[in-house]
Amino acid sequence: MRRIARAAAAVSLALGVLTTVGSTTASAATEHGCQDGYVCIYPGAGWNNDQPSHVYYDYGSHNLSGMFGTYRIFNNQTGGATMSTCTGYNGTGCEGNLPSGWFIDKNMTPINSITLQP
């Protein structure tokens, strides 16, 4: 009888661990509406109800237009990839590196492009 109780407890514990790991993994893939591996930009100094207005995935430069005032930039890239904001088009005049997992509220009025780099 004790063996059955121990086996049932072990199975229950294992299922609980699997459920916890599964839910943790699922929530880590998307954070604030930004998929794993992406850089997401939100209008204003907040998460905009987890609805980014711009998303970027590919490494390299990305030209911006019509972005004035403060935006929140969230680097949800993986593997230590960084991103930079640039005052010129095509990734020129870049400043700083935002590490993966970090966000910043930035005045985008003088910003004309961003770069994503590994």
VEXNUFI-122959 format. One line per field, with one value per residue (C-alpha): residue number from 1; residue in one letter; x, y, z. Coordinates in steps of 0.5 Angstrom, whole numbers, plus 500, padded with zeros to 3 digits. Layout:
N
nupa <- c(NUM:...)
fido <- c(a:...)
X <- c(X:...)
Y <- c(Y:...)
Z <- c(Z:...)
! end
This chain:
118
nupa <- c(1:2:3:4:5:6:7:8:9:10:11:12:13:14:15:16:17:18:19:20:21:22:23:24:25:26:27:28:29:30:31:32:33:34:35:36:37:38:39:40:41:42:43:44:45:46:47:48:49:50:51:52:53:54:55:56:57:58:59:60:61:62:63:64:65:66:67:68:69:70:71:72:73:74:75:76:77:78:79:80:81:82:83:84:85:86:87:88:89:90:91:92:93:94:95:96:97:98:99:100:101:102:103:104:105:106:107:108:109:110:111:112:113:114:115:116:117:118)
fido <- c(m:r:r:i:a:r:a:a:a:a:v:s:l:a:l:g:v:l:t:t:v:g:s:t:t:a:s:a:a:t:e:h:g:c:q:d:g:y:v:c:i:y:p:g:a:g:w:n:n:d:q:p:s:h:v:y:y:d:y:g:s:h:n:l:s:g:m:f:g:t:y:r:i:f:n:n:q:t:g:g:a:t:m:s:t:c:t:g:y:n:g:t:g:c:e:g:n:l:p:s:g:w:f:i:d:k:n:m:t:p:i:n:s:i:t:l:q:p)
X <- c(500:506:509:502:502:509:508:502:506:512:507:503:510:512:506:506:513:512:506:510:515:511:507:514:516:510:510:518:517:512:513:509:506:513:515:522:528:524:525:519:517:511:508:509:512:509:507:501:497:502:501:507:506:513:517:523:527:532:539:542:539:531:529:524:519:513:516:516:516:517:517:518:524:524:530:527:532:536:543:546:544:543:540:542:538:541:540:542:538:541:544:549:550:548:549:549:547:541:542:537:532:532:527:528:523:526:525:525:524:531:532:531:533:535:540:540:546:548)
Y <- c(500:505:503:505:512:514:512:516:522:522:522:528:531:530:533:539:540:539:544:549:548:549:555:558:557:559:566:567:567:573:579:585:583:582:576:572:575:581:589:592:599:602:609:613:611:605:598:600:595:590:592:594:599:597:590:588:582:582:584:590:597:599:606:610:615:619:617:624:624:619:611:605:601:593:589:582:579:573:571:577:581:589:594:602:608:612:620:618:614:607:606:612:616:611:612:606:599:597:590:584:584:591:597:605:610:615:621:619:626:626:618:616:609:603:597:590:587:580)
Z <- c(500:502:495:491:495:494:486:486:490:485:479:482:483:476:473:477:475:468:468:472:466:461:463:465:458:454:458:457:449:449:454:453:447:444:441:443:438:437:438:439:440:443:443:449:455:457:454:450:453:450:443:440:434:431:431:428:427:422:424:420:420:419:417:421:419:423:430:434:442:447:445:449:446:448:446:447:442:445:445:448:441:442:439:437:436:430:428:421:416:414:421:421:427:432:440:445:445:449:451:450:456:457:455:455:454:449:445:438:434:432:431:424:424:429:428:431:432:434)
! end
